[in-house]
Amino acid sequence: MPFIIESQRGGRAGARRFAVTAVVVSVALAIGSVLMLAGTAGAATLGGLAVGSPAASPSWKIQSTPNPAGSDGNNLEGVSCTSASACTAVGGILSNSGDVVTLAERWNGTSWKTQTTPNPAGAGYSQLNGVSCTSASACTAAGGYENSSDAYRTLAERWNGTSWKIQSTTNPGPESDYLYGASCTSASACTAVGYKQLNTSAKVTLAERWNGTTWTTQTTPNPAGPTDVFSGVSCASATACTAVGSYAESNAEPTGPFAEGWNGTTWTVQTTPSPAGTDESPLNGVSCTAASTCTAVGEYQNSSGTYLTLAERETA
C-alpha cells in the first residue's frame, strides 16, 4: 500500500543521523506512542522530539543509567518494553583500548542494570543497534561486528531470561553485511534488516528471518541503485512486516525514502513520497499496528539546507 506524507510541526537543523544512529528514531516513536496511549491528547513524537501543545505534552524525565567502568564512551541505540517494569536497551561500549563491544541494559521497574553480553571472537568492533522483546524472557537484538579481515558481518543475540547468547546469522554480501533493526512477534518469529555490500560502491537491502531455529536470508527487491539500505522494521504479525530505509544514486548520503512490505511470502516495494523540493529524505524508523497500518519517520532537507522532521503514513 502507498505511504502519504503527514504534516508535522517542529524541525531540526545541523546534525544528521544516519546509519547506526537511525535506529534511535524508531525507538523514540515507540516510547512516544506509549505516552500518547496513556491519555496524552494533542501530543506527538517525531524522531525522538516531542512536539505539540506544551500544556498537553507528557512529562519526560531522565532516568539514571549505568555506564560500565573502564570505558571511554557508551551509547544506547534501541529499546523494547513488554511492560512498564520490563525494558531492554542495547548499544555499544567504547573501551579504553579503542575497541567497541556490545552493551545491553535492563529496566526492572525501579532501576537500569547492565547485562553481560557476548562479542564475536576476535572482533575489534561489535555493536547492537536494535532490539525486540516479546516477553520479559525473550528478546532478540541485532547489529554487526568487524571481523579480522576488516569486513562487517551481521550479529544477532538472544536473551532467554537468564543470559544473552550469539546466534548464527547469514552473511550473503561478498564485501560486508550489517543489521540495523529487528522486530519479533513471537519467540519463533523475528525479522532483522540492514544491508549487504556487493562491492566498494554498492549496498543493497538485506532482510533475515528467524523461525525459532535458524536465521535465513530473504529475497528483497531494491528500488533504486546502487545503494539501498534498510534502517528499521516493524512486524504486526508473522506475515505482515514493513521495512523502511533510504536509497542513494551513488555510494553517498541518503537521497530518498523507500519502504517494502512482507506478506508472509515475498517482499515488495511500496510507494513512498518525498517532500517537494528536497534533496534528501531518508526514513529511519517505522511502527505498525496492523498490516497496511504503519507510520514511518525520518527527516528531510529543505531548500534552505535545514533538516526537518518527516512522518509518512501508510494508507490502505
C-alpha positions as CSV (number, residue, x, y, z in Angstrom):
1,M,0.0,0.0,0.0
2,P,1.2,3.6,-0.6
3,F,2.6,5.9,2.0
4,I,1.5,9.6,2.3
5,I,3.3,12.4,4.0
6,E,1.8,13.6,7.2
7,S,2.0,17.3,8.3
8,Q,4.1,17.9,11.4
9,R,5.5,20.7,13.4
10,G,9.0,21.4,14.5
11,G,12.3,20.6,12.9
12,R,15.9,20.4,13.4
13,A,19.0,21.7,11.6
14,G,22.6,20.8,11.6
15,A,23.1,17.3,13.0
16,R,22.3,14.5,10.6
17,R,21.7,11.0,11.9
18,F,22.2,8.2,9.5
19,A,23.5,4.6,9.7
20,V,23.7,3.3,13.3
21,T,22.0,6.2,15.0
22,A,19.0,5.9,12.7
23,V,17.5,3.2,14.8
24,V,17.0,5.5,17.7
25,V,14.3,7.3,15.8
26,S,12.0,4.2,15.7
27,V,12.7,3.6,19.4
28,A,11.7,7.2,20.3
29,L,8.5,6.8,18.4
30,A,7.6,3.6,20.2
31,I,8.1,5.3,23.6
32,G,6.1,8.3,22.5
33,S,3.3,6.1,21.4
34,V,3.1,4.6,24.9
35,L,2.8,8.0,26.4
36,M,0.1,9.1,24.0
37,L,-1.9,5.9,24.7
38,A,-1.8,6.8,28.3
39,G,-4.1,9.7,27.5
40,T,-1.9,12.5,26.3
41,A,-4.2,14.3,23.9
42,G,-2.7,16.6,21.3
43,A,0.9,15.4,21.7
44,A,3.1,13.8,19.1
45,T,6.6,12.4,18.9
46,L,8.7,12.7,15.8
47,G,12.2,11.5,15.6
48,G,12.5,11.5,19.4
49,L,11.3,15.1,19.7
50,A,8.0,15.7,21.5
51,V,6.0,18.3,19.7
52,G,2.5,19.7,20.0
53,S,0.7,21.7,22.7
54,P,3.0,22.2,25.7
55,A,0.1,22.1,28.1
56,A,-0.9,18.6,26.8
57,S,2.6,17.2,26.4
58,P,3.7,14.3,28.7
59,S,6.4,14.8,31.2
60,W,9.7,13.2,30.2
61,K,12.2,12.5,33.0
62,I,15.8,11.4,32.7
63,Q,16.5,8.0,34.3
64,S,19.7,7.0,35.9
65,T,21.5,4.5,33.6
66,P,24.8,2.7,34.3
67,N,27.9,3.3,32.4
68,P,30.4,0.4,32.6
69,A,33.7,1.2,34.2
70,G,36.8,1.4,32.1
71,S,35.1,2.8,29.1
72,D,35.7,6.0,27.1
73,G,32.1,6.2,26.0
74,N,28.8,4.4,25.9
75,N,25.6,4.7,23.8
76,L,22.2,3.1,23.6
77,E,20.6,2.7,20.1
78,G,17.5,0.7,20.6
79,V,14.9,-0.2,23.3
80,S,11.9,-2.6,23.6
81,C,9.5,-2.9,26.5
82,T,6.9,-5.6,27.3
83,S,5.5,-3.8,30.4
84,A,6.2,-0.7,32.5
85,S,8.6,-2.8,34.5
86,A,10.4,-4.7,31.8
87,C,12.5,-2.9,29.2
88,T,15.7,-3.8,27.4
89,A,18.0,-1.3,25.8
90,V,21.0,-2.1,23.6
91,G,24.0,-0.3,22.1
92,G,27.8,-0.3,22.4
93,I,30.7,0.5,24.7
94,L,33.9,2.2,23.6
95,S,36.6,0.6,25.8
96,N,39.9,2.3,26.9
97,S,41.7,0.1,24.3
98,G,39.7,1.6,21.5
99,D,37.5,-1.5,20.9
100,V,33.8,-1.2,20.7
101,V,31.8,-4.0,22.4
102,T,28.1,-4.8,22.8
103,L,26.0,-3.3,25.6
104,A,22.6,-4.3,27.0
105,E,20.8,-2.8,29.9
106,R,17.6,-4.0,31.7
107,W,14.9,-1.9,33.4
108,N,13.1,-3.8,36.2
109,G,10.6,-1.0,37.1
110,T,13.0,0.6,39.6
111,S,16.5,0.8,38.1
112,W,18.5,0.1,35.0
113,K,21.2,-2.6,35.3
114,T,23.9,-3.6,32.8
115,Q,23.7,-7.1,31.5
116,T,26.6,-9.3,30.3
117,T,26.6,-9.6,26.5
118,P,29.0,-11.7,24.4
119,N,31.1,-10.5,21.5
120,P,32.3,-12.4,18.4
121,A,35.8,-13.8,18.9
122,G,38.5,-11.5,17.6
123,A,36.2,-8.6,16.8
124,G,37.5,-5.1,17.5
125,Y,34.1,-3.6,16.9
126,S,30.7,-5.1,18.0
127,Q,27.5,-3.1,18.3
128,L,23.8,-3.9,18.9
129,N,21.6,-1.4,17.1
130,G,18.0,-2.7,17.6
131,V,16.1,-5.0,19.9
132,S,12.7,-6.5,20.1
133,C,11.2,-8.3,23.1
134,T,8.0,-10.4,23.1
135,S,8.2,-11.2,26.8
136,A,10.5,-10.4,29.8
137,S,12.4,-13.6,29.0
138,A,12.5,-13.4,25.2
139,C,14.5,-10.6,23.4
140,T,16.4,-10.5,20.1
141,A,19.0,-7.9,19.4
142,A,20.5,-7.2,16.0
143,G,23.7,-5.3,14.9
144,G,27.0,-6.0,13.4
145,Y,30.7,-6.6,14.1
146,E,34.0,-6.1,12.3
147,N,36.0,-9.3,11.7
148,S,39.7,-9.9,11.4
149,S,39.5,-9.1,7.7
150,D,38.0,-5.7,8.4
151,A,34.7,-6.7,6.9
152,Y,31.4,-6.0,8.7
153,R,29.2,-9.0,9.5
154,T,25.7,-9.4,10.9
155,L,25.2,-10.0,14.6
156,A,22.2,-11.3,16.4
157,E,21.9,-12.1,20.1
158,R,19.1,-13.8,22.1
159,W,18.0,-13.2,25.7
160,N,16.3,-16.2,27.3
161,G,15.6,-14.6,30.7
162,T,18.9,-15.6,32.1
163,S,21.7,-14.8,29.6
164,W,22.5,-13.4,26.2
165,K,23.8,-15.8,23.5
166,I,25.1,-15.1,20.0
167,Q,23.0,-16.7,17.2
168,S,24.3,-17.8,13.9
169,T,23.2,-15.4,11.2
170,T,23.7,-15.3,7.4
171,N,26.1,-13.1,5.6
172,P,25.3,-13.1,1.9
173,G,27.3,-10.0,0.9
174,P,30.7,-10.6,-0.6
175,E,32.1,-7.4,1.0
176,S,30.1,-6.7,4.2
177,D,26.8,-7.3,5.9
178,Y,25.1,-5.3,8.7
179,L,21.8,-5.2,10.6
180,Y,20.2,-2.0,11.9
181,G,16.8,-3.1,13.3
182,A,14.8,-6.1,14.5
183,S,11.1,-6.9,15.1
184,C,9.7,-10.0,16.7
185,T,6.0,-11.1,17.0
186,S,6.9,-14.3,19.0
187,A,9.9,-16.2,20.3
188,S,10.0,-18.0,17.0
189,A,9.2,-15.2,14.5
190,C,11.7,-12.3,14.1
191,T,12.8,-10.2,11.2
192,A,16.1,-8.2,11.1
193,V,17.0,-5.8,8.4
194,G,20.1,-3.8,7.2
195,Y,22.3,-4.1,4.1
196,K,24.7,-6.3,2.3
197,Q,27.6,-4.7,0.4
198,L,28.3,-6.1,-3.0
199,N,31.5,-4.1,-3.7
200,T,33.1,-0.8,-2.7
201,S,30.3,1.3,-4.2
202,A,27.1,-0.7,-3.9
203,K,24.9,-1.6,-0.9
204,V,21.6,-3.4,-1.3
205,T,18.8,-4.3,1.1
206,L,19.1,-7.3,3.5
207,A,16.4,-9.0,5.5
208,E,16.8,-12.1,7.6
209,R,14.1,-14.2,9.2
210,W,14.3,-16.2,12.5
211,N,11.9,-19.2,12.6
212,G,12.8,-20.3,16.2
213,T,15.7,-22.5,15.0
214,T,17.7,-20.7,12.3
215,W,18.2,-17.3,10.6
216,T,17.8,-17.3,6.8
217,T,18.2,-14.6,4.2
218,Q,15.1,-13.4,2.5
219,T,14.9,-12.1,-1.1
220,T,14.4,-8.4,-1.1
221,P,14.0,-6.1,-4.1
222,N,16.0,-2.9,-4.5
223,P,14.0,0.2,-5.6
224,A,16.9,2.3,-6.7
225,G,20.6,1.8,-7.0
226,P,23.3,1.4,-6.4
227,T,22.8,2.0,-2.7
228,D,19.7,0.8,-0.9
229,V,19.7,0.4,2.9
230,F,17.1,-0.7,5.4
231,S,17.2,1.2,8.7
232,G,14.1,-0.1,10.5
233,V,11.4,-2.8,10.5
234,S,8.1,-3.4,12.3
235,C,6.1,-6.6,12.1
236,A,2.4,-6.6,13.1
237,S,2.3,-10.4,12.6
238,A,4.5,-13.2,11.3
239,T,3.0,-12.5,7.8
240,A,2.9,-8.7,7.9
241,C,6.2,-6.7,8.2
242,T,7.2,-3.3,6.8
243,A,10.8,-2.2,6.5
244,V,11.9,1.3,5.7
245,G,15.2,3.0,4.7
246,S,16.8,5.2,2.1
247,Y,18.5,5.0,-1.3
248,A,21.2,6.9,-2.9
249,E,22.2,7.3,-6.5
250,S,25.8,6.8,-5.6
251,N,27.7,5.5,-2.5
252,A,27.0,8.7,-0.7
253,E,24.5,10.3,1.7
254,P,20.8,9.0,1.5
255,T,18.8,10.6,-1.3
256,G,15.3,9.4,-1.0
257,P,13.0,7.2,1.1
258,F,11.6,3.7,0.4
259,A,9.6,1.0,2.1
260,E,9.0,-2.6,1.5
261,G,6.2,-4.9,2.7
262,W,6.4,-8.6,3.7
263,N,3.2,-10.6,3.2
264,G,4.4,-13.9,4.5
265,T,5.7,-15.0,1.2
266,T,7.5,-12.1,-0.6
267,W,8.9,-8.6,-0.1
268,T,7.5,-5.9,-2.4
269,V,8.5,-2.3,-2.9
270,Q,5.9,0.2,-1.7
271,T,5.4,3.8,-2.9
272,T,6.8,6.4,-0.6
273,P,6.7,10.2,-1.4
274,S,9.4,12.8,-0.8
275,P,8.6,16.4,0.2
276,A,8.6,18.8,-2.7
277,G,12.0,20.4,-3.4
278,T,14.0,18.1,-1.1
279,D,17.4,16.6,-1.9
280,E,17.4,14.1,1.0
281,S,14.5,12.4,2.8
282,P,15.5,9.1,4.4
283,L,13.1,7.1,6.5
284,N,14.8,5.9,9.8
285,G,12.1,4.0,11.7
286,V,8.7,2.5,11.4
287,S,5.9,1.2,13.7
288,C,3.0,-0.9,12.5
289,T,-0.2,-1.8,14.5
290,A,-1.6,-4.0,11.7
291,A,-0.9,-4.9,8.1
292,S,-1.0,-1.8,6.0
293,T,-1.3,0.4,9.1
294,C,2.1,1.8,9.6
295,T,3.8,5.1,10.4
296,A,7.4,5.8,9.3
297,V,9.6,8.7,10.5
298,G,12.7,10.3,9.3
299,E,13.9,13.7,8.1
300,Y,14.3,15.8,5.0
301,Q,16.4,18.7,3.9
302,N,14.5,21.7,2.6
303,S,15.7,24.2,0.0
304,S,17.4,26.3,2.7
305,G,19.5,23.3,3.8
306,T,17.6,22.9,7.1
307,Y,16.8,19.4,8.3
308,L,13.1,18.9,9.3
309,T,11.1,16.1,10.7
310,L,9.3,13.8,8.3
311,A,6.4,11.4,9.0
312,E,4.7,9.2,6.5
313,R,1.6,7.1,7.0
314,E,0.7,4.0,5.1
315,T,-2.8,4.1,3.7
316,A,-4.9,1.1,2.5
